[in-house]
Amino acid sequence: MKKMTFALCFGNRGFMPGELILGARDDMVKAVTDAGYDYIIMDADLTRYGAVETRDEGRLYANWLKSHAGEYDGVIFSMPIFVDENGAAEALRDAGVPILMQAYPDEIGKMDFKYRRDAYCGKFSVTDVFTQYGIPFTVMKPHVVHPLSPVFAENLRDFAAVCRVVNGMRRFTVGCIGARTTAFKTTRFDEIALQKYGITVESFDLSELVFNVQKMSDTDPEVIAKIDRLSSYTNCSGVPETNMHTLAKISVCIDHYIKEYHLDALTLRCWNEMETILRVCPCVLLSELNDRGIVASCEIDLCSAITMRAMNLASEIPTAVLDWNNNYGDEENKVILFHCGPVAQSLMTGTGTVTEHKMFAKGDPGSGWGTNEGRIKAMPITISNCQTKDGRLILYVSEGRFTEDVIEDGYFGCAGVAEIPDLQNKLIRLARGGFKHHTSIGYGHMKSVLEEAFNIYLGYDVVNIDG
């Protein structure tokens, strides 16, 4: 994968100690490269100290940035001193990517006029003018921070995640394979509202997939390769040969959709035609897609695919969509989150086992091969989901953790016990807010990163369920 690249920009102001900018250039290059990222930087001899102060210098930087369009994922605007806000605004008003504001701290013992930076104050001057111009930017704690400090390394990591979310969510395509089942009005969404946010929905009739599966040969090289892939991915030893071939064919067809239509994520009508017509349940196929980094949700829950993609971009780790399914005894802050088996195995305690879906087997034995059963591992998590309402995209974000609490063996599917602070009040807010019975989960705590991307850059409406 291409390394994330930051464009570096430095501010200046005539009567301040500009010599400090040269050291800042070296500091920032080291900070970025030590963190594992790439950078581009304007030549130091193009302006005084290679920084921007006047409007003309700002325009020079803006033109330089434009000449490197597509090469950078975010901009770091460094304020080694109290800088001129006019040059900064001219330089970055059309950057088109997230902008991190970094201001240097002053040092005790270096507070004379030769060394005093005043960037603590100057940072407000720049953020004020950027707000007046409508230029979105990111500020993090602490207010001033040295680029070579450990805390700035954390800032960089979080800013990189913000950039991945923003740049990956501004324009992407979701495949919708099959229509929403009549029984699940909870997963309805407004396609035109999503398009306003740059989210394109490509819709495919499930009958087309069924037709393509039925005409595909068992000896097709793609089918054979897919059987090998699925067999090495999880425990498929109990799956009858005919059903295994069918699962492989469905997976090949989905791969064709992804390639032909450049799908960044997808959602699938997973019941009950696949079970009654094709005699399989596609849970394991969604699990494998998610483990490959291709976001895939079930039950035509396209909105869950949106928040899954955002968390996948932020964490670079697979995500999942799960039911708010069961209480865990009398533990008010614990809940069993479950689905039949679309969870990526990298989020599970171990290799899953492909079984027959017990709900379908109850009334139609042999019709539901494809659930990937197992347990979700203990880990910190972020939870999020969204809905479309009155032309708007509305989301929530919160955090919790999966515990090591045991779920009895008779509980089928893939599940884990999640502990979420103040859960009962959050559930009330979700119910009052009209959110569905699903939640998306991602590895790690990403609330601040996601809210920064959603609120500041993407224009989503974020509701607070944390109280």
Secondary structure, 3 states (H helix, E strand, C coil): CCCCEEEEEEECCCCCCCCHHHHHHHHHHHHHHHCCCEEEECCHHHCHHHCECCHHHHHHHHHHHHHCCCCCCEEEEEECCCCCHHHHHHHHCCCCCCEEEEECCCCCCCCCCCCCCCHHHHHHHHHHHHHHHCCCCECCCCCCCCCCCHHHHHHHHHHHHHHHHHHHHCCEEEEEECCCCCCCHHHCCCHHHHHHCCEEEEEECHHHHHHHHHHCCCCCHHHHHHHHHHHHHCECCCCCHHHHHHHHHHHHHHHHHHHHHCCCEEEECCCCHHHHHHCECCHHHHHHHHHCCCEEEECCCHHHHHHHHHHHHHHCCCEEEEEEEEEECCEEEEEEEEECCCCCHHHECCCCEEEECHHHHHHCCCCCEEEEEEEECCEEEEEEEEEEECCEEEEEEEEEEECCCCCCCCCCCEEEEEECCCHHHHHHHHHHCCCCCEEEEEECCCHHHHHHHHHHHHCCEEECCCC
